[in-house]
């Protein structure tokens, strides 16, 4: 049976300031254990050792963007079914539908409210853990 909330979150974001704000919000406000990665390549290299319950991916990053990172993670057996949410300013309905078609359970709009972010994560987790 799934937990009520994820414990370990992998957050992939190329912007240093956004990474820092999200880390503070997720760890101090949310009580989560967080691994920060500045690129998709770093996430691929470090994800297995961290074993995240949930992965948050920025969509637009240099090099390996969020969708490419998701695709690469899905090729690793232990991440084939790990819940993933994208974090992006690109939140038009057709864009959100495309992210969900890629396998994301939801999309968090940027800029995000740091105080609300942990609760958004919990709600998304509940969505992703619903029986199919």
Helices and strands as residue ranges (DSSP letters): E 8-12, H 16-24, I 25-29, E 33-37, H 40-50, E 54-58, H 66-74, G 77-79, E 83-88, H 93-101, E 106-109, H 114-128
